[in-house]
Amino acid sequence: MKVLVTGAKGFIGHNLISALRHINLDVYGTERVKSDEINFFSVDLKSADWDKAVSDKDVVIHCAGISSEDGSVSDDFELINVEATKKLAESCRKHNVKKLIFLSSAKVMGESTEPGLPFYSYSALKPIGLYAESKASAELKLKEELSGSDVDLIVIRPPLVYGRGVKGNFRTLSSVANLNFPLPIKSVRNSRSLLALDNLIDFIVTCIMHPTPLNGVFLVSDDCDVSTKELLEALTLAYGKSPRLLPFPVSLMRAAAGLFSKHAISDRLLGNLQLDISHTKQTLNWQPKVSFEQAIQDYVRDELNSSDYTKGSKP
């Protein structure tokens, strides 16, 4: 079986390729710049000429794209996240690819959920922001382009993915946990779904190996929703330290965030975003491979063993 992973040098793509090679699949990758590595193709996402990379592949896993809105404009997201994805679908159809697995985002359904009302695989698309809007548009383009074809389209909508090599908000929170400053979040009781990188990779492998077409949308998580307080406690304990958390009214934290126009940060730290993955578990007979607690310990162990950390820099 020949498998192509786009975005081969990204956080998910790089780790996914390593895992797929470990189970002896014939794996290829794409990246934006020319590579000397065997089985790698150079694909400029702005022109998105996929034919050479896609030709003779059985499975294509689309991880490539842009996620940060810092310095990006709507045209960037439209060109790279939407149009390049549409062209990939065209190429998959042209070259008789059996499966196209698309890494979308839970954010296509919205930025938050109400308590006790999680997102489901059939939840309506209600994206907010350039990134989420582009992912939602890409999903629609894929379904339109592959309708009536023999390509098995599998759309994965993950929440925040964490694991070795992660950057962004999770890495920042990890640094805070390692420093172990006293923080006023003991009263936070929100509930958020997270996804360990190892669980995402295991789910993708399950999709690759599934014997019959799936043609659907799948929500994936660790199946263990946690509060920001619980996440910070787990990280701090994994670093071998005792959490120093203080009580403080959540309503006052939200008000302070509003004064400084930090609503988005406030929502991520204090709000809910829950996924119901029962459809995923039942359809594929799948369970998360790694528990939340074990995944956090593995992540911190990898951080402590990383070259950045051993050279004296903070994670």
Secondary structure in CASP SS format (residue, H / E / C, confidence):
PFRMAT SS
TARGET T0000
AUTHOR 0000-0000-0000
METHOD secondary structure of the structure
MODEL  1
M C 1.00
K E 1.00
V E 1.00
L E 1.00
V E 1.00
T E 1.00
G C 1.00
A C 1.00
K C 1.00
G C 1.00
F H 1.00
I H 1.00
G H 1.00
H H 1.00
N H 1.00
L H 1.00
I H 1.00
S H 1.00
A H 1.00
L H 1.00
R H 1.00
H H 1.00
I C 1.00
N C 1.00
L C 1.00
D E 1.00
V E 1.00
Y E 1.00
G E 1.00
T E 1.00
E E 1.00
R C 1.00
V C 1.00
K C 1.00
S C 1.00
D C 1.00
E C 1.00
I C 1.00
N C 1.00
F E 1.00
F E 1.00
S E 1.00
V C 1.00
D C 1.00
L C 1.00
K C 1.00
S C 1.00
A C 1.00
D C 1.00
W C 1.00
D H 1.00
K H 1.00
A H 1.00
V H 1.00
S C 1.00
D C 1.00
K C 1.00
D C 1.00
V E 1.00
V E 1.00
I E 1.00
H E 1.00
C C 1.00
A C 1.00
G C 1.00
I C 1.00
S C 1.00
S C 1.00
E C 1.00
D C 1.00
G C 1.00
S C 1.00
V C 1.00
S H 1.00
D H 1.00
D H 1.00
F H 1.00
E H 1.00
L H 1.00
I H 1.00
N H 1.00
V H 1.00
E H 1.00
A H 1.00
T H 1.00
K H 1.00
K H 1.00
L H 1.00
A H 1.00
E H 1.00
S H 1.00
C H 1.00
R H 1.00
K H 1.00
H C 1.00
N C 1.00
V C 1.00
K C 1.00
K E 1.00
L E 1.00
I E 1.00
F E 1.00
L E 1.00
S C 1.00
S C 1.00
A H 1.00
K H 1.00
V H 1.00
M H 1.00
G C 1.00
E C 1.00
S C 1.00
T C 1.00
E E 1.00
P C 1.00
G C 1.00
L E 1.00
P C 1.00
F E 1.00
Y C 1.00
S C 1.00
Y C 1.00
S C 1.00
A C 1.00
L C 1.00
K C 1.00
P C 1.00
I C 1.00
G C 1.00
L H 1.00
Y H 1.00
A H 1.00
E H 1.00
S H 1.00
K H 1.00
A H 1.00
S H 1.00
A H 1.00
E H 1.00
L H 1.00
K H 1.00
L H 1.00
K H 1.00
E H 1.00
E H 1.00
L H 1.00
S C 1.00
G C 1.00
S C 1.00
D C 1.00
V C 1.00
D E 1.00
L E 1.00
I E 1.00
V E 1.00
I E 1.00
R E 1.00
P C 1.00
P C 1.00
L E 1.00
V E 1.00
Y E 1.00
G C 1.00
R C 1.00
G C 1.00
V C 1.00
K C 1.00
G H 1.00
N H 1.00
F H 1.00
R H 1.00
T H 1.00
L H 1.00
S H 1.00
S H 1.00
V H 1.00
A H 1.00
N H 1.00
L H 1.00
N C 1.00
F C 1.00
P C 1.00
L E 1.00
P C 1.00
I C 1.00
K C 1.00
S C 1.00
V C 1.00
R C 1.00
N C 1.00
S C 1.00
R E 1.00
S C 1.00
L E 1.00
L E 1.00
A E 1.00
L H 1.00
D H 1.00
N H 1.00
L H 1.00
I H 1.00
D H 1.00
F H 1.00
I H 1.00
V H 1.00
T H 1.00
C H 1.00
I H 1.00
M H 1.00
H C 1.00
P C 1.00
T C 1.00
P C 1.00
L C 1.00
N C 1.00
G E 1.00
V E 1.00
F E 1.00
L E 1.00
V C 1.00
S C 1.00
D C 1.00
D C 1.00
C C 1.00
D C 1.00
V E 1.00
S C 1.00
T H 1.00
K H 1.00
E H 1.00
L H 1.00
L H 1.00
E H 1.00
A H 1.00
L H 1.00
T H 1.00
L H 1.00
A H 1.00
Y C 1.00
G C 1.00
K C 1.00
S C 1.00
P C 1.00
R C 1.00
L E 1.00
L C 1.00
P C 1.00
F C 1.00
P C 1.00
V H 1.00
S H 1.00
L H 1.00
M H 1.00
R H 1.00
A H 1.00
A H 1.00
A H 1.00
G H 1.00
L H 1.00
F C 1.00
S C 1.00
K C 1.00
H H 1.00
A H 1.00
I H 1.00
S H 1.00
D H 1.00
R H 1.00
L H 1.00
L H 1.00
G C 1.00
N C 1.00
L E 1.00
Q C 1.00
L E 1.00
D C 1.00
I C 1.00
S H 1.00
H H 1.00
T H 1.00
K H 1.00
Q H 1.00
T H 1.00
L H 1.00
N C 1.00
W C 1.00
Q C 1.00
P C 1.00
K C 1.00
V C 1.00
S C 1.00
F H 1.00
E H 1.00
Q H 1.00
A H 1.00
I H 1.00
Q H 1.00
D H 1.00
Y H 1.00
V H 1.00
R H 1.00
D H 1.00
E H 1.00
L H 1.00
N H 1.00
S C 1.00
S H 1.00
D H 1.00
Y H 1.00
T H 1.00
K C 1.00
G C 1.00
S C 1.00
K C 1.00
P C 1.00
END
